[in-house]
Amino acid sequence: MTRSLLDGRKLKTIAIVGNGPVSAVDAPEIDKADMVLRFNSAPSLGAAGQRVDVLMLNRARVYMSKRINPLALHRSPEVWVNDIQDNGQVDWLFTRECRPTYLGFGPKDKARQHLKKFDPFDTSQPTSGASIIAEFLEIAPDVKIHLFGFTHQGKQHTHDWSAEKEWVQQLVEEGRIVRHLTPGPKPTRSFAGKLEYGFRWLEKRTKHYLYNKILHSSASTKQRIFGQDA
């Protein structure tokens, strides 16, 4: 799926921005890439770089989270969902507003094959970061991948953070990717940036309430989307 999405694009560099901390020194480097990809709530957008060409979600339900970065949804021309469509159709407004592209199980399966060397029991679920790295390594082998904000840690116990860290370290040593761990203070949003963030947050939450709770407020829809009875 992603192979067809990259057709016709002349890419030399891809910045993959994780949800970990990014140094203020590295922030300008993100926006220099030919493509900038961020994940889920994209917390650093608007501070650690202003660009997002692709917003990648592990599932469409992330769109509904109050932790979502509204600037990411507003600015990103493309939204990729690391899942099949049947598992992703959980939000009426998301499908209407973002027109998501579902990547299926391919990226996860490719990442799982790479991680077997470090996770022999194959017990974990690859992260979206590992999934898209594995995908780009196959479909865009000549493109230089730059990683920002990858700390390989999190609250999700379904991921094998240690295995992914070892795999990425191997890729770094082989020169296949560049990982940026520049020390320094984290970037912050300007006053104008904070105002824009607040406006977009209000806009997205208002639309979410209007479309999902008022226009599509049947009992079955509420149960499917919100996990509660009408």
Backbone hydrogen bonds, N-H to C=O, Kabsch-Sander energy under -0.5 kcal/mol:
donor,donor_aa,acceptor,acceptor_aa,energy
5,L,1,M,-1.3
6,L,2,T,-1.5
7,D,4,S,-0.7
9,R,6,L,-2.0
11,L,9,R,-1.1
14,I,144,K,-2.3
15,A,35,M,-3.1
16,I,14,I,-0.7
16,I,146,H,-3.0
17,V,15,A,-0.7
17,V,37,L,-3.0
18,G,16,I,-0.7
18,G,148,F,-3.7
20,G,149,G,-2.3
24,A,185,P,-2.9
26,D,23,S,-0.5
27,A,23,S,-1.1
29,E,26,D,-0.7
30,I,26,D,-1.2
30,I,27,A,-0.8
31,D,27,A,-1.0
32,K,28,P,-0.6
32,K,29,E,-0.6
33,A,29,E,-0.5
33,A,30,I,-1.4
34,D,13,T,-0.7
35,M,13,T,-1.0
37,L,15,A,-3.0
38,R,54,V,-2.3
39,F,17,V,-0.7
40,N,56,M,-2.5
42,A,39,F,-3.3
45,L,42,A,-1.5
46,G,49,G,-2.6
47,A,44,S,-2.2
48,A,44,S,-2.9
49,G,47,A,-1.5
53,D,36,V,-2.4
54,V,36,V,-1.8
55,L,78,E,-2.4
56,M,38,R,-3.2
56,M,54,V,-0.6
57,L,55,L,-0.5
57,L,80,W,-3.1
62,V,59,R,-1.8
63,Y,60,A,-1.8
64,M,61,R,-1.3
65,S,62,V,-1.4
68,I,65,S,-1.5
72,A,69,N,-1.0
73,L,69,N,-1.3
74,H,70,P,-1.9
75,R,71,L,-2.8
76,S,72,A,-2.2
78,E,53,D,-0.7
80,W,55,L,-2.2
81,V,101,T,-2.8
82,N,57,L,-3.2
82,N,80,W,-0.5
83,D,81,V,-2.2
87,N,84,I,-0.6
88,G,84,I,-0.8
88,G,85,Q,-0.8
89,Q,85,Q,-1.4
90,V,88,G,-2.2
95,T,91,D,-1.7
96,R,92,W,-1.7
97,E,93,L,-3.1
98,C,94,F,-2.5
99,R,94,F,-0.6
99,R,95,T,-1.0
101,T,79,V,-2.6
102,Y,100,P,-0.5
103,L,81,V,-3.0
103,L,101,T,-0.5
104,G,83,D,-2.3
106,G,103,L,-0.6
109,D,105,F,-2.5
110,K,106,G,-2.3
111,A,107,P,-2.2
112,R,108,K,-2.4
113,Q,109,D,-1.6
114,H,110,K,-1.6
115,L,111,A,-2.4
116,K,112,R,-0.9
117,K,114,H,-0.9
118,F,115,L,-1.3
119,D,115,L,-2.2
122,D,119,D,-2.2
125,Q,158,T,-3.4
131,S,127,T,-2.3
132,I,128,S,-2.4
133,I,129,G,-1.9
134,A,130,A,-2.3
135,E,131,S,-1.9
136,F,132,I,-2.6
137,L,133,I,-2.4
138,E,134,A,-1.1
139,I,135,E,-2.6
140,A,136,F,-2.4
143,V,140,A,-1.6
144,K,12,K,-2.7
145,I,143,V,-0.5
145,I,176,R,-0.7
146,H,14,I,-3.0
147,L,178,V,-3.3
148,F,16,I,-2.4
149,G,180,H,-0.5
151,T,149,G,-0.8
159,H,156,Q,-0.8
161,W,159,H,-1.1
164,E,160,D,-2.0
165,K,161,W,-2.3
166,E,162,S,-2.3
167,W,163,A,-2.2
168,V,164,E,-2.6
169,Q,165,K,-2.3
170,Q,166,E,-2.0
171,L,167,W,-2.1
172,V,168,V,-2.4
173,E,169,Q,-2.4
174,E,170,Q,-1.9
175,G,172,V,-1.3
176,R,171,L,-2.3
177,I,171,L,-1.0
178,V,145,I,-2.8
180,H,147,L,-2.8
180,H,178,V,-0.5
181,L,179,R,-0.6
194,K,190,S,-2.3
195,L,191,F,-2.0
196,E,192,A,-2.3
197,Y,193,G,-2.4
198,G,194,K,-2.4
199,F,195,L,-2.4
200,R,196,E,-2.6
201,W,197,Y,-2.5
202,L,198,G,-2.2
203,E,199,F,-2.3
204,K,200,R,-2.7
205,R,201,W,-2.4
206,T,202,L,-2.2
207,K,203,E,-2.3
208,H,204,K,-2.4
209,Y,205,R,-2.2
210,L,206,T,-2.5
211,Y,207,K,-2.9
212,N,208,H,-2.1
213,K,208,H,-0.6
213,K,209,Y,-1.5
214,I,209,Y,-0.8
214,I,210,L,-0.8
215,L,210,L,-2.6
216,H,211,Y,-0.8
217,S,214,I,-0.7
222,K,218,S,-2.5
223,Q,219,A,-2.3
224,R,220,S,-2.3
225,I,221,T,-2.9
226,F,222,K,-2.5
227,G,222,K,-0.9
227,G,223,Q,-0.8
228,Q,222,K,-0.9
